[in-house]
Amino acid sequence: MKKNYIKMNDNDNYLSFGNLINIIKKVSNNKNAMQTELFCTIFNVNNVNATTINNYCIGYRAIGLEYKKTYVDLKRKYETDKLVYLDIVLGILSIMDDIIYIKDDKSLDLINNNKKLKEVIIELLKIASNDEHIEKTKLNKLKNMNSYESFIEILNHCILENNQPVYTQSINIKINKEELNEYLKVKLYYGESYINSLIELSKKDNMYACAELGSLEFDGYISGKTDFNKCYEYYYKAALKDHPKGCWMVANLMLTGRVKLDFNVMWKFLNKSIELGSFAGYNTLGLCYLRGINKENKKDINEARKYFQIAAEHGYAYAFNNLGKTYEDEGNIEEAYKYYKISADMNECWALNKVGEYYRKNKDLKTAFIYYSKAIEAPITERIKHPFYNLAKYYYENGCEEANIKKDINKAKELMNIYDILS
């Protein structure tokens, strides 16, 4: 079940940031060119964690939000100012040619006639031609641009459009074809009678229909309000037929206090969910050891971290949150931040707010604003109240010059109203 990550700078099928860095280093006259120097030049930063740079450049991690925001802003400005990327491209050429280039009226011609940059673009276009995610029309457009424009388009693609990390994953789930066909028939073809049809299927103990109804009851979409007892009943029926999420939800509903805890039932289905490959199950098992809810009735942080790590290796965002929390509780904020940052880059709302708090406490209000803003865009069922309050403070007080935010009492009240609703 473990994900097999692709090192994107070793793979000729992806026009990735990792490949871009790798090609620049390969073509460069300066054989001592370091990826840290290139990274800082591309994103106009002076200081960044070496592990973060390595993960981005190898391609194991998606580019972080604050770095993407830099290029979102540049791309917008480029529409009216074609020279907005000039300093970045000149900086890269300075590293490649081991010559310090100063921006002047001849800079654009220098870039377009630079042989090393042409070589970099040719190599990257070869990779782009193998990338199934890039349309042929876009590829042809890149080939017909001058070096400056082509390199900018490639840079924007690698940072803003390329979906890293890429991985393959084997899935081993028991499929009941007859029940699945019945469920899919309802799922794909039924209209207004969809929920009633699911209920009829659940009476036949169709595990897929039961799991779907359990989810709908959890979110309150059937009666207009959440009913955890009905939710449990549906998931329990699915769990009896080895539905992975059904097994996990039976345990989760008990552990979170939403239904009465029966340890033996909880433990049985939690471990069953893990046998069936549930990443959430590993994460929850970690919580059981962190809180001392296990057969030994003992807290074991090392055992907890072991299971959090397994879930994290499968890309489960909440496991990164829990790993970070264990280090934060020990006072190791920097180590905690590393895990929160990974989860935040996966757009998990709680982690986005935590990373925003980290930057705010370190006086980087502009980056904090980026993370708070992303947090309030989370799906409504995953939103938490805190980022709304944190953003409201920006508008209620004196704005934030670093984030180009002006005082706006009405905007602050709007955010606080949402905060109150979620409280």
C-alpha distance (Angstrom), angle and dihedral (degrees) to the residues before:
residue distance angle dihedral
M1 . . .
K2 3.81 . .
K3 3.80 115.7 .
N4 3.79 115.7 -113.3
Y5 3.80 106.5 -141.8
I6 3.79 119.4 -148.9
K7 3.80 116.7 -134.6
M8 3.76 94.4 -131.7
N9 3.81 95.9 -159.9
D10 3.82 89.0 57.7
N11 3.79 93.7 48.1
D12 3.81 122.1 83.2
N13 3.81 93.6 -159.9
Y14 3.81 99.9 72.4
L15 3.80 129.6 64.3
S16 3.79 91.4 -145.2
F17 3.78 137.1 158.3
G18 3.79 88.0 -111.9
N19 3.79 91.2 56.6
L20 3.79 91.7 46.6
I21 3.83 91.4 54.7
N22 3.79 91.7 44.1
I23 3.82 94.3 51.3
I24 3.82 92.4 47.4
K25 3.80 90.5 52.3
K26 3.81 92.0 46.8
V27 3.81 94.7 49.9
S28 3.80 95.4 39.9
N29 3.82 121.8 113.1
N30 3.78 86.2 -147.1
K31 3.81 101.7 76.1
N32 3.80 89.0 -175.7
A33 3.81 91.3 61.5
M34 3.79 106.0 135.7
Q35 3.79 125.7 -149.2
T36 3.82 88.8 -130.9
E37 3.81 90.5 60.0
L38 3.80 90.9 47.0
F39 3.80 93.0 46.8
C40 3.81 93.2 50.3
T41 3.81 90.8 47.6
I42 3.80 93.9 48.9
F43 3.81 93.7 48.5
N44 3.83 97.6 31.7
V45 3.81 94.7 -124.6
N46 3.79 130.3 136.4
N47 3.78 102.2 -157.8
V48 3.81 131.2 31.6
N49 3.81 135.5 151.6
A50 3.84 111.7 -89.4
T51 3.82 91.8 -138.3
T52 3.80 90.6 54.7
I53 3.80 91.8 50.9
N54 3.79 91.5 47.7
N55 3.81 93.0 50.7
Y56 3.80 92.8 48.6
C57 3.78 94.2 44.8
I58 3.79 94.4 46.7
G59 3.79 90.0 46.4
Y60 3.80 101.5 -122.0
R61 3.81 92.4 120.2
A62 3.78 135.2 46.8
I63 3.81 114.6 -113.7
G64 3.82 109.4 -89.5
L65 3.78 121.5 -104.9
E66 3.80 96.6 -114.5
Y67 3.81 90.3 54.3
K68 3.80 92.0 45.8
K69 3.81 89.3 49.9
T70 3.82 89.1 58.1
Y71 3.80 90.0 57.7
V72 3.80 94.7 41.6
D73 3.82 86.7 58.2
L74 3.81 93.0 44.4
K75 3.80 92.3 49.1
R76 3.80 90.8 51.7
K77 3.82 92.5 48.8
Y78 3.82 90.4 46.9
E79 3.81 89.6 68.8
T80 3.83 89.3 70.5
D81 3.81 102.0 19.8
K82 3.80 114.1 44.3
L83 3.81 92.0 -175.2
V84 3.80 95.9 59.6
Y85 3.85 91.5 105.4
L86 3.80 93.8 46.4
D87 3.82 97.0 102.5
I88 3.81 92.0 49.5
V89 3.81 95.1 49.6
L90 3.82 91.8 44.7
G91 3.80 88.9 50.4
I92 3.81 90.9 53.4
L93 3.81 91.0 48.3
S94 3.80 89.8 49.8
I95 3.81 89.4 56.3
M96 3.82 93.7 44.2
D97 3.82 96.6 46.8
D98 3.82 94.9 34.2
I99 3.81 87.6 -128.3
I100 3.80 126.4 116.0
Y101 3.81 108.0 -122.7
I102 3.81 117.8 -160.6
K103 3.79 119.2 -152.4
D104 3.79 114.0 -109.9
D105 3.82 141.1 136.1
K106 3.81 91.4 -68.9
S107 3.83 96.3 50.5
L108 3.80 95.8 98.6
D109 3.82 92.2 52.1
L110 3.81 89.6 47.1
I111 3.82 90.1 54.2
N112 3.80 95.2 46.0
N113 3.81 92.0 49.4
N114 3.80 97.4 42.9
K115 3.82 108.3 121.6
K116 3.79 95.2 -156.4
L117 3.78 92.8 53.2
K118 3.82 90.2 49.1
E119 3.80 88.2 52.5
V120 3.81 91.5 49.9
I121 3.81 91.3 50.6
I122 3.82 92.8 47.8
E123 3.82 90.6 53.1
L124 3.80 92.6 46.3
L125 3.80 91.9 48.5
K126 3.81 89.1 54.3
I127 3.80 88.0 56.3
A128 3.81 91.1 44.4
S129 3.82 90.1 55.3
N130 3.84 88.2 59.7
D131 3.81 94.0 46.4
E132 3.81 108.0 100.3
H133 3.82 89.8 -162.4
I134 3.82 91.9 66.6
E135 3.80 116.9 81.3
K136 3.80 118.0 -130.2
T137 3.81 91.2 -123.4
K138 3.80 90.1 58.1
L139 3.80 91.2 46.7
N140 3.81 91.7 51.8
K141 3.79 89.7 48.0
L142 3.82 90.6 53.9
K143 3.81 91.3 50.8
N144 3.80 92.0 54.3
M145 3.80 97.0 50.1
N146 3.79 127.5 92.8
S147 3.82 116.8 -103.6
Y148 3.80 95.6 -96.6
E149 3.81 95.0 50.9
S150 3.79 94.3 40.8
F151 3.80 93.5 50.1
I152 3.81 91.5 49.0
E153 3.82 91.3 51.7
I154 3.81 90.5 49.2
L155 3.81 91.5 47.1
N156 3.81 91.9 50.8
H157 3.80 91.4 47.7
C158 3.81 93.0 51.2
I159 3.81 93.6 48.2
L160 3.80 104.5 33.0
E161 3.79 108.2 23.2
N162 3.80 108.6 29.1
N163 3.80 109.4 94.7
Q164 3.79 106.9 -139.0
P165 2.94 138.3 -144.3
V166 3.80 102.7 45.3
Y167 3.78 117.4 -167.6
T168 3.76 144.1 159.0
Q169 3.76 122.1 -129.3
S170 3.78 133.2 -170.6
I171 3.80 115.6 -141.1
N172 3.77 123.6 -157.6
I173 3.79 109.2 -172.9
K174 3.78 127.6 151.8
I175 3.80 106.9 -117.8
N176 3.78 123.1 -157.8
K177 3.81 98.1 -156.5
E178 3.80 96.6 -167.7
E179 3.81 93.7 50.9
L180 3.79 91.9 41.6
N181 3.81 91.7 52.6
E182 3.81 91.0 50.3
Y183 3.81 90.9 48.7
L184 3.81 94.2 46.7
K185 3.79 91.0 49.6
V186 3.81 88.8 59.0
K187 3.81 93.5 39.2
L188 3.79 95.6 50.8
Y189 3.78 104.8 33.6
Y190 3.80 111.8 25.3
G191 3.79 120.1 92.6
E192 3.79 126.5 179.9
S193 3.81 92.3 -0.4
Y194 3.82 92.3 55.7
I195 3.82 99.0 113.6
N196 3.80 94.3 40.1
S197 3.80 88.8 50.3
L198 3.81 90.1 51.5
I199 3.80 89.7 51.0
E200 3.80 90.3 52.7
L201 3.81 89.7 50.5
S202 3.81 90.9 48.9
K203 3.81 88.8 58.1
K204 3.80 85.4 64.6
D205 3.84 87.7 51.5
N206 3.81 91.8 -112.7
M207 3.82 99.3 176.0
Y208 3.81 95.3 -151.6
A209 3.79 92.9 52.0
C210 3.81 90.6 45.2
A211 3.79 92.6 51.6
E212 3.82 90.9 47.9
L213 3.80 91.6 50.5
G214 3.79 90.3 47.3
S215 3.80 88.8 56.0
L216 3.81 92.4 47.3
E217 3.82 91.5 50.2
F218 3.82 90.5 48.2
D219 3.80 90.9 55.9
G220 3.82 93.6 40.8
Y221 3.80 94.7 -119.1
I222 3.81 97.2 134.8
S223 3.81 105.5 53.1
G224 3.79 98.3 11.1
K225 3.78 94.0 -102.6
T226 3.79 135.3 64.5
D227 3.79 116.9 -93.2
F228 3.81 108.3 -170.9
N229 3.81 94.1 -178.9
K230 3.81 92.5 57.2
C231 3.78 88.8 41.3
Y232 3.81 89.3 55.2
E233 3.82 92.8 47.2
Y234 3.79 92.3 54.2
Y235 3.79 94.7 45.0
Y236 3.82 91.1 46.2
K237 3.81 90.1 56.6
A238 3.81 89.6 50.7
A239 3.81 91.3 46.2
L240 3.80 91.9 55.2
K241 3.82 86.5 62.9
D242 3.81 93.9 48.9
H243 3.80 97.8 -101.5
P244 3.87 102.7 166.7
K245 3.80 97.5 -143.2
G246 3.79 90.6 39.9
C247 3.80 90.5 56.9
W248 3.79 92.1 46.9
M249 3.80 94.3 47.0
V250 3.81 92.4 51.9
A251 3.81 87.6 57.9
N252 3.80 94.7 38.9
L253 3.80 94.9 51.8
M254 3.81 89.2 53.9
L255 3.81 96.5 44.7
T256 3.80 92.7 49.2
G257 3.81 91.7 51.5
R258 3.79 94.4 -116.3
V259 3.81 90.3 124.1
K260 3.80 130.9 16.3
L261 3.80 114.3 -72.9
D262 3.79 118.5 -116.5
F263 3.80 102.4 177.9
N264 3.79 96.7 -158.6
V265 3.82 93.3 50.4
M266 3.81 91.2 43.6
W267 3.81 93.7 48.8
K268 3.80 93.0 45.5
F269 3.80 95.7 52.9
L270 3.79 95.1 38.2
N271 3.79 91.1 57.4
K272 3.79 90.1 41.8
S273 3.80 89.3 56.4
I274 3.81 89.1 53.7
E275 3.81 91.4 49.7
L276 3.79 86.6 54.1
G277 3.82 91.1 51.6
S278 3.81 102.6 -101.6
F279 3.82 111.1 166.3
A280 3.80 88.7 -165.3
G281 3.81 87.5 55.7
Y282 3.81 91.9 59.2
N283 3.79 90.1 49.1
T284 3.81 92.2 49.8
L285 3.80 91.6 47.1
G286 3.80 86.6 55.5
L287 3.80 88.9 54.2
C288 3.80 89.8 50.9
Y289 3.81 90.4 57.7
L290 3.80 92.5 41.6
R291 3.82 90.9 54.7
G292 3.81 98.7 35.3
I293 3.81 95.0 -113.0
N294 3.79 99.3 139.0
K295 3.79 140.5 95.7
E296 3.81 91.3 -79.4
N297 3.83 92.8 46.3
K298 3.80 87.7 -137.4
K299 3.78 133.0 128.0
D300 3.80 112.8 -125.0
I301 3.81 115.2 176.0
N302 3.80 93.5 -175.2
E303 3.80 91.7 54.2
A304 3.80 89.2 45.4
R305 3.80 92.2 52.5
K306 3.80 90.5 48.2
Y307 3.80 91.4 59.9
F308 3.81 93.7 39.8
Q309 3.81 87.6 53.7
I310 3.81 92.4 52.4
A311 3.80 90.7 51.8
A312 3.80 90.6 45.1
E313 3.81 91.5 52.8
H314 3.79 86.4 59.5
G315 3.81 90.7 54.0
Y316 3.83 96.8 -104.6
A317 3.82 104.1 160.5
Y318 3.81 97.4 -155.7
A319 3.80 90.5 56.8
F320 3.81 89.3 60.8
N321 3.82 87.7 50.6
N322 3.79 91.1 52.5
L323 3.80 93.4 46.6
G324 3.79 88.8 51.0
K325 3.79 91.9 48.3
T326 3.81 92.5 54.0
Y327 3.81 89.6 56.1
E328 3.79 93.6 42.4
D329 3.82 89.7 53.5
E330 3.81 87.3 54.9
G331 3.80 90.6 51.6
N332 3.81 94.5 -109.0
I333 3.81 96.7 131.2
E334 3.80 96.4 165.6
E335 3.82 92.8 54.8
A336 3.81 90.3 44.8
Y337 3.80 90.6 51.2
K338 3.83 91.5 56.1
Y339 3.81 90.7 59.9
Y340 3.81 94.6 41.0
K341 3.80 88.9 51.0
I342 3.83 92.3 56.2
S343 3.79 91.1 50.4
A344 3.81 91.4 45.5
D345 3.79 90.4 53.3
M346 3.81 85.4 56.6
N347 3.85 87.2 57.3
E348 3.82 96.1 -112.1
C349 3.81 106.4 162.8
W350 3.83 100.7 -141.2
A351 3.80 91.8 48.2
L352 3.82 92.3 46.7
N353 3.79 88.6 56.7
K354 3.82 92.3 45.9
V355 3.80 91.9 52.2
G356 3.79 89.0 46.9
E357 3.80 88.4 54.0
Y358 3.80 90.5 49.5
Y359 3.80 91.9 55.2
R360 3.80 93.0 42.7
K361 3.81 91.4 53.6
N362 3.80 88.4 49.1
K363 3.84 89.8 53.9
D364 3.82 94.5 -111.0
L365 3.80 96.4 129.1
K366 3.80 94.8 164.9
T367 3.83 94.3 59.1
A368 3.81 91.1 40.5
F369 3.80 88.8 56.1
I370 3.83 90.6 53.0
Y371 3.81 92.1 55.3
Y372 3.82 95.3 43.0
S373 3.82 89.5 50.1
K374 3.79 92.2 50.7
A375 3.82 90.9 47.9
I376 3.82 93.8 59.7
E377 3.82 89.3 54.3
A378 3.82 91.1 65.2
P379 3.83 118.3 119.9
I380 3.79 109.7 -80.3
T381 3.81 93.6 -113.1
E382 3.82 90.4 55.3
R383 3.80 100.5 43.2
I384 3.77 122.8 117.0
K385 3.81 125.2 -160.5
H386 3.81 101.5 -124.3
P387 3.84 101.3 80.3
F388 3.82 90.2 53.2
Y389 3.81 89.6 56.6
N390 3.79 92.1 44.7
L391 3.80 92.2 50.8
A392 3.80 92.1 45.5
K393 3.80 88.7 60.4
Y394 3.80 90.5 59.7
Y395 3.79 91.3 56.7
Y396 3.81 98.3 35.9
E397 3.77 98.0 51.6
N398 3.79 120.3 42.3
G399 3.77 100.9 -50.1
C400 3.79 119.9 -116.0
E401 3.79 120.3 -85.3
E402 3.84 92.1 -166.8
A403 3.82 90.9 57.1
N404 3.81 93.1 39.1
I405 3.83 89.8 -116.7
K406 3.80 122.2 147.8
K407 3.79 127.0 -157.2
D408 3.83 109.7 -85.7
I409 3.81 117.3 172.2
N410 3.81 94.0 -174.5
K411 3.82 91.8 53.1
A412 3.80 89.4 48.4
K413 3.82 91.3 52.2
E414 3.81 91.2 48.2
L415 3.81 91.2 53.8
M416 3.82 92.3 44.8
N417 3.81 90.5 52.3
I418 3.81 89.2 57.4
Y419 3.81 89.4 45.6
D420 3.82 89.7 54.5
I421 3.82 91.8 48.6
L422 3.80 91.5 52.2
S423 3.82 93.7 44.8
